[in-house]
Amino acid sequence: MRVCFYGTDEEITRICQRPVLAMVGPRRTQPMVAFTLADVSITTDPYGTVYRLAADLTEVRREEVTE
């Protein structure tokens, strides 16, 4: 799945430094899913205040997270 995150330089740096991202789901579905980032690209707006990180998310299986 391809996603985009928007944020400051510091926020985008924090996302890039994490090997696994956790996303919280709605109450009635799986409560948390872990993902890894792949094919990352970062762009900035013309004024340099907001950055856009685009990446493919790959779901991590529970067995891979506990190892």
KAVENMO-V457974 format. One record per backbone hydrogen bond with DSSP energy under -0.5 kcal/mol. CO is the residue of the C=O (numbers start at 1). NH is the residue of the N-H. If there is no record, write none. Layout:
co:CO nh:NH
co:CO nh:NH
This chain:
co:1 nh:57
co:3 nh:55
co:5 nh:53
co:7 nh:51
co:8 nh:12
co:9 nh:13
co:10 nh:14
co:11 nh:15
co:12 nh:16
co:13 nh:17
co:14 nh:18
co:15 nh:18
co:21 nh:35
co:23 nh:33
co:26 nh:29
co:31 nh:25
co:33 nh:23
co:34 nh:60
co:35 nh:21
co:36 nh:58
co:38 nh:56
co:41 nh:54
co:43 nh:52
co:45 nh:48
co:50 nh:45
co:51 nh:7
co:52 nh:43
co:52 nh:54
co:53 nh:5
co:54 nh:41
co:55 nh:3
co:56 nh:38
co:58 nh:36
co:61 nh:64
co:61 nh:65
co:62 nh:66
co:63 nh:67
